[in-house]
Amino acid sequence: MKTLFSIKTAALAVGIAFTLACGYNSKPASATAGNLPAISQLNPDAATAGGAAFTLTVNGSKFNSNAQVNWNGTAMTGTTYVSGNQLMVAIPASAITAAGTVQVTVTNPATAGTGPYGGGGTTAETSTAVTFTIN
């Protein structure tokens, strides 16, 4: 009976050592909350329903070069990276046909890990929504 206990204990110790040697980390691969993109201003911050297409400038911080502007949760094609503090995107007239509000966010897409076991990657991170008004 004592031998069985010793074998189980040894197997457990080997399993723990192997897990630690493989780089196990209980924290997720995403960056900390301090690296989330943040929107400080939309320009313009409103449009007239039925109006013409326009370019939306999103000012903020921590935008990656591949960041996407989201319009009511849908990634807008053609987001242009100006700097880590500014993005621009064309908003089509079809997106402002009716009065209401739209939630605008910015997503920094996930990046693949570069370590031997895929470590070092990040998960996608999305800013808090800012309201755009359609009058």
C-alpha positions in Angstrom: 0.0 0.0 0.0 2.8 2.3 0.9 4.5 1.6 -2.5 1.3 2.6 -4.4 1.2 5.9 -2.5 4.9 6.5 -3.3 4.3 5.8 -7.0 1.3 8.2 -7.1 3.3 10.9 -5.3 6.2 10.5 -7.6 3.9 10.6 -10.7 2.3 13.8 -9.4 5.7 15.4 -8.7 6.9 14.5 -12.3 3.7 15.9 -13.7 4.1 19.2 -11.9 7.7 19.5 -12.9 6.9 18.8 -16.5 4.1 21.4 -16.5 6.4 24.0 -15.1 9.2 23.1 -17.5 6.8 23.6 -20.4 6.2 27.2 -19.5 2.7 26.8 -18.0 1.3 30.1 -16.9 -2.2 30.5 -15.3 -2.5 34.0 -16.7 -4.1 34.5 -20.1 -1.9 35.6 -23.0 -3.6 38.9 -23.4 -2.0 42.2 -22.4 -3.0 43.8 -19.2 -5.9 46.3 -19.0 -3.3 49.1 -19.2 -2.8 48.2 -22.9 -6.5 48.4 -24.0 -7.2 50.8 -26.8 -9.2 53.8 -25.6 -11.3 56.3 -27.5 -11.2 59.9 -26.3 -13.0 61.7 -29.2 -14.9 61.1 -32.4 -14.8 63.7 -35.1 -17.5 64.3 -36.2 -19.5 62.9 -33.3 -22.8 63.2 -35.1 -24.4 63.1 -38.5 -27.7 63.7 -40.1 -29.8 60.7 -41.1 -29.9 60.3 -44.8 -26.7 62.4 -45.2 -23.7 61.7 -47.3 -20.8 59.3 -46.6 -18.0 60.8 -44.5 -14.7 60.1 -42.9 -14.8 59.4 -39.2 -11.6 60.3 -37.2 -11.2 58.4 -34.0 -8.8 59.9 -31.5 -7.6 58.1 -28.4 -4.6 56.0 -27.3 -2.9 52.6 -27.6 -4.1 51.9 -31.2 -2.1 49.2 -32.9 -1.1 49.6 -36.5 -3.6 46.9 -37.5 -6.5 48.3 -35.2 -10.0 48.2 -36.5 -12.8 50.7 -36.0 -16.1 48.9 -35.2 -19.5 50.4 -36.0 -22.2 48.9 -33.8 -19.9 45.8 -33.4 -19.1 45.4 -37.0 -15.5 45.9 -38.1 -15.4 48.6 -40.8 -13.2 47.8 -43.8 -10.6 50.3 -44.7 -9.6 51.5 -41.3 -6.5 53.8 -41.7 -3.9 53.9 -39.0 -2.6 57.4 -38.7 -0.8 57.0 -35.3 -1.1 55.2 -32.0 -3.5 58.0 -31.1 -5.6 58.3 -34.3 -7.5 56.2 -36.8 -9.6 57.2 -39.7 -12.4 55.2 -41.5 -14.9 55.9 -44.3 -18.5 55.6 -43.1 -20.8 54.9 -46.0 -24.1 56.8 -46.4 -25.9 53.4 -45.9 -24.7 53.4 -42.3 -26.6 56.6 -41.4 -30.0 56.2 -43.0 -32.0 56.4 -39.8 -31.9 58.5 -36.7 -30.5 56.9 -33.6 -27.2 56.1 -31.9 -24.3 53.9 -32.9 -21.7 52.4 -30.6 -18.1 53.0 -31.9 -15.2 50.9 -30.6 -11.7 50.1 -31.6 -10.2 46.6 -31.6 -6.6 45.7 -31.5 -6.6 42.2 -33.1 -5.0 39.2 -31.6 -1.3 38.5 -32.4 0.2 35.0 -32.7 2.8 33.9 -30.2 6.4 33.7 -31.3 7.9 31.5 -28.6 8.6 27.8 -29.1 5.3 26.9 -27.7 3.3 29.8 -29.1 3.9 32.0 -26.0 4.0 35.8 -26.2 0.9 36.3 -28.3 -2.1 38.4 -27.2 -5.8 38.1 -27.5 -7.9 40.8 -29.2 -8.7 43.8 -27.1 -11.6 46.2 -27.6 -12.1 49.6 -26.2 -15.1 50.9 -24.3 -17.8 52.1 -26.6 -18.3 55.7 -27.5 -21.7 56.9 -28.8 -22.1 58.4 -32.2 -25.4 60.2 -32.8 -27.4 60.2 -36.0 -29.9 63.1 -35.9 
